[in-house]
Amino acid sequence: MDSKSKANDFFSRFVNWFSAIGNEKESTNRDGGGQDPFSRLMNRISE
């Protein structure tokens, strides 16, 4: 296994560990039902 794979493996384990210790929060919408500008941008990018 090369060092790049080991680094990616370590990063994946760290992210999985870090996400396991937190609680998922409810989605938030702005008053009037719209999303905030950052959420709209991220949704547009992910489409």
PDB file of N, H, CA, C and O in Angstrom:
ATOM      1  N   MET A   1       0.868  -1.192   0.000  1.00  0.00           N
ATOM      2  CA  MET A   1       0.000   0.000   0.000  1.00  0.00           C
ATOM      3  C   MET A   1       0.901   1.238   0.000  1.00  0.00           C
ATOM      4  O   MET A   1       1.820   1.334   0.814  1.00  0.00           O
ATOM      5  N   ASP A   2       0.647   2.169  -0.894  1.00  0.00           N
ATOM      6  H   ASP A   2      -0.100   2.091  -1.555  1.00  0.00           H
ATOM      7  CA  ASP A   2       1.476   3.362  -0.940  1.00  0.00           C
ATOM      8  C   ASP A   2       1.011   4.383   0.100  1.00  0.00           C
ATOM      9  O   ASP A   2      -0.061   4.248   0.689  1.00  0.00           O
ATOM     10  N   SER A   3       1.835   5.397   0.309  1.00  0.00           N
ATOM     11  H   SER A   3       2.706   5.507  -0.170  1.00  0.00           H
ATOM     12  CA  SER A   3       1.544   6.373   1.363  1.00  0.00           C
ATOM     13  C   SER A   3       0.291   7.188   1.068  1.00  0.00           C
ATOM     14  O   SER A   3      -0.400   7.615   1.992  1.00  0.00           O
ATOM     15  N   LYS A   4      -0.012   7.411  -0.226  1.00  0.00           N
ATOM     16  H   LYS A   4       0.549   7.065  -0.977  1.00  0.00           H
ATOM     17  CA  LYS A   4      -1.215   8.175  -0.569  1.00  0.00           C
ATOM     18  C   LYS A   4      -2.474   7.413  -0.152  1.00  0.00           C
ATOM     19  O   LYS A   4      -3.419   8.008   0.366  1.00  0.00           O
ATOM     20  N   SER A   5      -2.486   6.099  -0.376  1.00  0.00           N
ATOM     21  H   SER A   5      -1.719   5.616  -0.797  1.00  0.00           H
ATOM     22  CA  SER A   5      -3.630   5.291   0.041  1.00  0.00           C
ATOM     23  C   SER A   5      -3.776   5.290   1.550  1.00  0.00           C
ATOM     24  O   SER A   5      -4.890   5.349   2.071  1.00  0.00           O
ATOM     25  N   LYS A   6      -2.656   5.224   2.254  1.00  0.00           N
ATOM     26  H   LYS A   6      -1.751   5.177   1.831  1.00  0.00           H
ATOM     27  CA  LYS A   6      -2.695   5.253   3.715  1.00  0.00           C
ATOM     28  C   LYS A   6      -3.244   6.585   4.211  1.00  0.00           C
ATOM     29  O   LYS A   6      -4.024   6.624   5.162  1.00  0.00           O
ATOM     30  N   ALA A   7      -2.837   7.672   3.568  1.00  0.00           N
ATOM     31  H   ALA A   7      -2.203   7.640   2.795  1.00  0.00           H
ATOM     32  CA  ALA A   7      -3.319   8.994   3.970  1.00  0.00           C
ATOM     33  C   ALA A   7      -4.816   9.102   3.728  1.00  0.00           C
ATOM     34  O   ALA A   7      -5.542   9.626   4.574  1.00  0.00           O
ATOM     35  N   ASN A   8      -5.292   8.612   2.577  1.00  0.00           N
ATOM     36  H   ASN A   8      -4.703   8.187   1.890  1.00  0.00           H
ATOM     37  CA  ASN A   8      -6.721   8.652   2.281  1.00  0.00           C
ATOM     38  C   ASN A   8      -7.491   7.781   3.255  1.00  0.00           C
ATOM     39  O   ASN A   8      -8.578   8.151   3.699  1.00  0.00           O
ATOM     40  N   ASP A   9      -6.934   6.629   3.589  1.00  0.00           N
ATOM     41  H   ASP A   9      -6.051   6.329   3.228  1.00  0.00           H
ATOM     42  CA  ASP A   9      -7.565   5.718   4.524  1.00  0.00           C
ATOM     43  C   ASP A   9      -7.692   6.373   5.900  1.00  0.00           C
ATOM     44  O   ASP A   9      -8.742   6.292   6.538  1.00  0.00           O
ATOM     45  N   PHE A  10      -6.632   7.011   6.345  1.00  0.00           N
ATOM     46  H   PHE A  10      -5.779   7.077   5.827  1.00  0.00           H
ATOM     47  CA  PHE A  10      -6.656   7.701   7.630  1.00  0.00           C
ATOM     48  C   PHE A  10      -7.696   8.814   7.619  1.00  0.00           C
ATOM     49  O   PHE A  10      -8.447   8.977   8.580  1.00  0.00           O
ATOM     50  N   PHE A  11      -7.738   9.573   6.539  1.00  0.00           N
ATOM     51  H   PHE A  11      -7.127   9.440   5.758  1.00  0.00           H
ATOM     52  CA  PHE A  11      -8.698  10.665   6.432  1.00  0.00           C
ATOM     53  C   PHE A  11     -10.125  10.138   6.458  1.00  0.00           C
ATOM     54  O   PHE A  11     -10.989  10.713   7.121  1.00  0.00           O
ATOM     55  N   SER A  12     -10.377   9.048   5.739  1.00  0.00           N
ATOM     56  H   SER A  12      -9.676   8.582   5.201  1.00  0.00           H
ATOM     57  CA  SER A  12     -11.718   8.451   5.728  1.00  0.00           C
ATOM     58  C   SER A  12     -12.129   7.988   7.112  1.00  0.00           C
ATOM     59  O   SER A  12     -13.259   8.224   7.539  1.00  0.00           O
ATOM     60  N   ARG A  13     -11.212   7.327   7.820  1.00  0.00           N
ATOM     61  H   ARG A  13     -10.294   7.135   7.474  1.00  0.00           H
ATOM     62  CA  ARG A  13     -11.520   6.879   9.186  1.00  0.00           C
ATOM     63  C   ARG A  13     -11.792   8.062  10.098  1.00  0.00           C
ATOM     64  O   ARG A  13     -12.705   8.017  10.923  1.00  0.00           O
ATOM     65  N   PHE A  14     -10.998   9.132   9.952  1.00  0.00           N
ATOM     66  H   PHE A  14     -10.257   9.169   9.282  1.00  0.00           H
ATOM     67  CA  PHE A  14     -11.191  10.321  10.781  1.00  0.00           C
ATOM     68  C   PHE A  14     -12.554  10.956  10.523  1.00  0.00           C
ATOM     69  O   PHE A  14     -13.262  11.314  11.464  1.00  0.00           O
ATOM     70  N   VAL A  15     -12.921  11.097   9.254  1.00  0.00           N
ATOM     71  H   VAL A  15     -12.346  10.807   8.489  1.00  0.00           H
ATOM     72  CA  VAL A  15     -14.215  11.698   8.912  1.00  0.00           C
ATOM     73  C   VAL A  15     -15.357  10.845   9.441  1.00  0.00           C
ATOM     74  O   VAL A  15     -16.327  11.370   9.989  1.00  0.00           O
ATOM     75  N   ASN A  16     -15.246   9.527   9.279  1.00  0.00           N
ATOM     76  H   ASN A  16     -14.459   9.100   8.834  1.00  0.00           H
ATOM     77  CA  ASN A  16     -16.287   8.640   9.798  1.00  0.00           C
ATOM     78  C   ASN A  16     -16.404   8.739  11.317  1.00  0.00           C
ATOM     79  O   ASN A  16     -17.509   8.772  11.858  1.00  0.00           O
ATOM     80  N   TRP A  17     -15.268   8.788  11.999  1.00  0.00           N
ATOM     81  H   TRP A  17     -14.370   8.761  11.559  1.00  0.00           H
ATOM     82  CA  TRP A  17     -15.273   8.919  13.460  1.00  0.00           C
ATOM     83  C   TRP A  17     -15.894  10.259  13.851  1.00  0.00           C
ATOM     84  O   TRP A  17     -16.725  10.325  14.757  1.00  0.00           O
ATOM     85  N   PHE A  18     -15.485  11.321  13.162  1.00  0.00           N
ATOM     86  H   PHE A  18     -14.810  11.266  12.427  1.00  0.00           H
ATOM     87  CA  PHE A  18     -15.955  12.661  13.510  1.00  0.00           C
ATOM     88  C   PHE A  18     -17.451  12.786  13.286  1.00  0.00           C
ATOM     89  O   PHE A  18     -18.143  13.409  14.092  1.00  0.00           O
ATOM     90  N   SER A  19     -17.965  12.209  12.211  1.00  0.00           N
ATOM     91  H   SER A  19     -17.403  11.703  11.556  1.00  0.00           H
ATOM     92  CA  SER A  19     -19.397  12.313  11.932  1.00  0.00           C
ATOM     93  C   SER A  19     -20.210  11.448  12.894  1.00  0.00           C
ATOM     94  O   SER A  19     -21.379  11.742  13.148  1.00  0.00           O
ATOM     95  N   ALA A  20     -19.614  10.400  13.424  1.00  0.00           N
ATOM     96  H   ALA A  20     -18.665  10.162  13.218  1.00  0.00           H
ATOM     97  CA  ALA A  20     -20.328   9.524  14.348  1.00  0.00           C
ATOM     98  C   ALA A  20     -20.537  10.183  15.716  1.00  0.00           C
ATOM     99  O   ALA A  20     -21.467   9.818  16.436  1.00  0.00           O
ATOM    100  N   ILE A  21     -19.685  11.146  16.083  1.00  0.00           N
ATOM    101  H   ILE A  21     -18.929  11.441  15.499  1.00  0.00           H
ATOM    102  CA  ILE A  21     -19.822  11.753  17.412  1.00  0.00           C
ATOM    103  C   ILE A  21     -20.823  12.907  17.425  1.00  0.00           C
ATOM    104  O   ILE A  21     -21.209  13.374  18.497  1.00  0.00           O
ATOM    105  N   GLY A  22     -21.242  13.366  16.267  1.00  0.00           N
ATOM    106  H   GLY A  22     -20.929  12.987  15.396  1.00  0.00           H
ATOM    107  CA  GLY A  22     -22.174  14.489  16.205  1.00  0.00           C
ATOM    108  C   GLY A  22     -23.605  14.034  16.008  1.00  0.00           C
ATOM    109  O   GLY A  22     -23.869  12.874  15.690  1.00  0.00           O
ATOM    110  N   ASN A  23     -24.511  14.957  16.200  1.00  0.00           N
ATOM    111  H   ASN A  23     -24.296  15.899  16.458  1.00  0.00           H
ATOM    112  CA  ASN A  23     -25.931  14.694  15.960  1.00  0.00           C
ATOM    113  C   ASN A  23     -26.351  15.422  14.693  1.00  0.00           C
ATOM    114  O   ASN A  23     -25.947  16.559  14.452  1.00  0.00           O
ATOM    115  N   GLU A  24     -27.158  14.759  13.898  1.00  0.00           N
ATOM    116  H   GLU A  24     -27.487  13.835  14.094  1.00  0.00           H
ATOM    117  CA  GLU A  24     -27.654  15.394  12.687  1.00  0.00           C
ATOM    118  C   GLU A  24     -28.718  16.409  13.074  1.00  0.00           C
ATOM    119  O   GLU A  24     -29.642  16.106  13.829  1.00  0.00           O
ATOM    120  N   LYS A  25     -28.575  17.598  12.555  1.00  0.00           N
ATOM    121  H   LYS A  25     -27.825  17.845  11.942  1.00  0.00           H
ATOM    122  CA  LYS A  25     -29.521  18.661  12.882  1.00  0.00           C
ATOM    123  C   LYS A  25     -30.603  18.737  11.821  1.00  0.00           C
ATOM    124  O   LYS A  25     -30.409  18.333  10.674  1.00  0.00           O
ATOM    125  N   GLU A  26     -31.732  19.258  12.227  1.00  0.00           N
ATOM    126  H   GLU A  26     -31.890  19.587  13.159  1.00  0.00           H
ATOM    127  CA  GLU A  26     -32.833  19.443  11.283  1.00  0.00           C
ATOM    128  C   GLU A  26     -32.454  20.505  10.263  1.00  0.00           C
ATOM    129  O   GLU A  26     -31.674  21.411  10.556  1.00  0.00           O
ATOM    130  N   SER A  27     -33.013  20.387   9.063  1.00  0.00           N
ATOM    131  H   SER A  27     -33.647  19.651   8.825  1.00  0.00           H
ATOM    132  CA  SER A  27     -32.747  21.400   8.059  1.00  0.00           C
ATOM    133  C   SER A  27     -33.413  22.704   8.478  1.00  0.00           C
ATOM    134  O   SER A  27     -34.462  22.709   9.122  1.00  0.00           O
ATOM    135  N   THR A  28     -32.789  23.787   8.104  1.00  0.00           N
ATOM    136  H   THR A  28     -31.937  23.783   7.581  1.00  0.00           H
ATOM    137  CA  THR A  28     -33.327  25.089   8.475  1.00  0.00           C
ATOM    138  C   THR A  28     -33.723  25.847   7.219  1.00  0.00           C
ATOM    139  O   THR A  28     -33.010  25.829   6.216  1.00  0.00           O
ATOM    140  N   ASN A  29     -34.829  26.488   7.284  1.00  0.00           N
ATOM    141  H   ASN A  29     -35.408  26.503   8.099  1.00  0.00           H
ATOM    142  CA  ASN A  29     -35.302  27.348   6.199  1.00  0.00           C
ATOM    143  C   ASN A  29     -35.468  28.753   6.730  1.00  0.00           C
ATOM    144  O   ASN A  29     -35.697  28.958   7.921  1.00  0.00           O
ATOM    145  N   ARG A  30     -35.352  29.692   5.860  1.00  0.00           N
ATOM    146  H   ARG A  30     -35.166  29.524   4.892  1.00  0.00           H
ATOM    147  CA  ARG A  30     -35.544  31.081   6.251  1.00  0.00           C
ATOM    148  C   ARG A  30     -37.031  31.382   6.383  1.00  0.00           C
ATOM    149  O   ARG A  30     -37.878  30.609   5.935  1.00  0.00           O
ATOM    150  N   ASP A  31     -37.328  32.500   6.995  1.00  0.00           N
ATOM    151  H   ASP A  31     -36.640  33.128   7.359  1.00  0.00           H
ATOM    152  CA  ASP A  31     -38.724  32.930   7.109  1.00  0.00           C
ATOM    153  C   ASP A  31     -39.317  33.048   5.708  1.00  0.00           C
ATOM    154  O   ASP A  31     -38.683  33.586   4.799  1.00  0.00           O
ATOM    155  N   GLY A  32     -40.520  32.549   5.544  1.00  0.00           N
ATOM    156  H   GLY A  32     -41.035  32.112   6.282  1.00  0.00           H
ATOM    157  CA  GLY A  32     -41.156  32.582   4.244  1.00  0.00           C
ATOM    158  C   GLY A  32     -40.906  31.314   3.444  1.00  0.00           C
ATOM    159  O   GLY A  32     -41.398  31.185   2.323  1.00  0.00           O
ATOM    160  N   GLY A  33     -40.139  30.363   4.008  1.00  0.00           N
ATOM    161  H   GLY A  33     -39.739  30.467   4.918  1.00  0.00           H
ATOM    162  CA  GLY A  33     -39.947  29.076   3.356  1.00  0.00           C
ATOM    163  C   GLY A  33     -38.764  28.973   2.429  1.00  0.00           C
ATOM    164  O   GLY A  33     -38.508  27.888   1.907  1.00  0.00           O
ATOM    165  N   GLY A  34     -38.017  30.057   2.190  1.00  0.00           N
ATOM    166  H   GLY A  34     -38.225  30.938   2.614  1.00  0.00           H
ATOM    167  CA  GLY A  34     -36.874  29.999   1.283  1.00  0.00           C
ATOM    168  C   GLY A  34     -35.619  29.521   1.978  1.00  0.00           C
ATOM    169  O   GLY A  34     -35.512  29.585   3.203  1.00  0.00           O
ATOM    170  N   GLN A  35     -34.671  29.042   1.194  1.00  0.00           N
ATOM    171  H   GLN A  35     -34.758  28.989   0.199  1.00  0.00           H
ATOM    172  CA  GLN A  35     -33.388  28.625   1.745  1.00  0.00           C
ATOM    173  C   GLN A  35     -32.430  29.805   1.767  1.00  0.00           C
ATOM    174  O   GLN A  35     -32.603  30.779   1.035  1.00  0.00           O
ATOM    175  N   ASP A  36     -31.415  29.700   2.622  1.00  0.00           N
ATOM    176  H   ASP A  36     -31.275  28.909   3.217  1.00  0.00           H
ATOM    177  CA  ASP A  36     -30.406  30.751   2.654  1.00  0.00           C
ATOM    178  C   ASP A  36     -29.551  30.672   1.381  1.00  0.00           C
ATOM    179  O   ASP A  36     -29.534  29.634   0.720  1.00  0.00           O
ATOM    180  N   PRO A  37     -28.853  31.735   1.037  1.00  0.00           N
ATOM    181  CA  PRO A  37     -28.086  31.766  -0.222  1.00  0.00           C
ATOM    182  C   PRO A  37     -27.037  30.662  -0.317  1.00  0.00           C
ATOM    183  O   PRO A  37     -26.821  30.122  -1.402  1.00  0.00           O
ATOM    184  N   PHE A  38     -26.384  30.313   0.782  1.00  0.00           N
ATOM    185  H   PHE A  38     -26.559  30.752   1.664  1.00  0.00           H
ATOM    186  CA  PHE A  38     -25.374  29.267   0.751  1.00  0.00           C
ATOM    187  C   PHE A  38     -26.003  27.915   0.410  1.00  0.00           C
ATOM    188  O   PHE A  38     -25.446  27.150  -0.377  1.00  0.00           O
ATOM    189  N   SER A  39     -27.160  27.624   1.001  1.00  0.00           N
ATOM    190  H   SER A  39     -27.613  28.245   1.640  1.00  0.00           H
ATOM    191  CA  SER A  39     -27.844  26.357   0.713  1.00  0.00           C
ATOM    192  C   SER A  39     -28.285  26.297  -0.739  1.00  0.00           C
ATOM    193  O   SER A  39     -28.170  25.250  -1.375  1.00  0.00           O
ATOM    194  N   ARG A  40     -28.786  27.395  -1.270  1.00  0.00           N
ATOM    195  H   ARG A  40     -28.880  28.246  -0.753  1.00  0.00           H
ATOM    196  CA  ARG A  40     -29.182  27.414  -2.683  1.00  0.00           C
ATOM    197  C   ARG A  40     -27.981  27.153  -3.584  1.00  0.00           C
ATOM    198  O   ARG A  40     -28.082  26.404  -4.556  1.00  0.00           O
ATOM    199  N   LEU A  41     -26.831  27.777  -3.261  1.00  0.00           N
ATOM    200  H   LEU A  41     -26.749  28.386  -2.471  1.00  0.00           H
ATOM    201  CA  LEU A  41     -25.618  27.590  -4.048  1.00  0.00           C
ATOM    202  C   LEU A  41     -25.178  26.132  -4.004  1.00  0.00           C
ATOM    203  O   LEU A  41     -24.859  25.551  -5.042  1.00  0.00           O
ATOM    204  N   MET A  42     -25.158  25.537  -2.818  1.00  0.00           N
ATOM    205  H   MET A  42     -25.417  26.009  -1.976  1.00  0.00           H
ATOM    206  CA  MET A  42     -24.706  24.159  -2.681  1.00  0.00           C
ATOM    207  C   MET A  42     -25.661  23.206  -3.386  1.00  0.00           C
ATOM    208  O   MET A  42     -25.215  22.227  -3.984  1.00  0.00           O
ATOM    209  N   ASN A  43     -26.959  23.469  -3.331  1.00  0.00           N
ATOM    210  H   ASN A  43     -27.321  24.265  -2.846  1.00  0.00           H
ATOM    211  CA  ASN A  43     -27.913  22.642  -4.037  1.00  0.00           C
ATOM    212  C   ASN A  43     -27.727  22.734  -5.540  1.00  0.00           C
ATOM    213  O   ASN A  43     -27.843  21.732  -6.247  1.00  0.00           O
ATOM    214  N   ARG A  44     -27.441  23.924  -6.029  1.00  0.00           N
ATOM    215  H   ARG A  44     -27.347  24.737  -5.455  1.00  0.00           H
ATOM    216  CA  ARG A  44     -27.226  24.110  -7.466  1.00  0.00           C
ATOM    217  C   ARG A  44     -25.964  23.380  -7.917  1.00  0.00           C
ATOM    218  O   ARG A  44     -25.946  22.780  -8.992  1.00  0.00           O
ATOM    219  N   ILE A  45     -24.901  23.427  -7.095  1.00  0.00           N
ATOM    220  H   ILE A  45     -24.917  23.914  -6.221  1.00  0.00           H
ATOM    221  CA  ILE A  45     -23.654  22.758  -7.434  1.00  0.00           C
ATOM    222  C   ILE A  45     -23.851  21.240  -7.459  1.00  0.00           C
ATOM    223  O   ILE A  45     -23.302  20.554  -8.322  1.00  0.00           O
ATOM    224  N   SER A  46     -24.629  20.723  -6.517  1.00  0.00           N
ATOM    225  H   SER A  46     -25.074  21.280  -5.817  1.00  0.00           H
ATOM    226  CA  SER A  46     -24.764  19.268  -6.382  1.00  0.00           C
ATOM    227  C   SER A  46     -25.722  18.652  -7.378  1.00  0.00           C
ATOM    228  O   SER A  46     -25.817  17.427  -7.449  1.00  0.00           O
ATOM    229  N   GLU A  47     -26.430  19.448  -8.144  1.00  0.00           N
ATOM    230  H   GLU A  47     -26.353  20.443  -8.086  1.00  0.00           H
ATOM    231  CA  GLU A  47     -27.379  18.885  -9.129  1.00  0.00           C
ATOM    232  C   GLU A  47     -26.673  18.275 -10.293  1.00  0.00           C
ATOM    233  O   GLU A  47     -27.319  17.760 -11.206  1.00  0.00           O
TER     234      GLU A  47
END
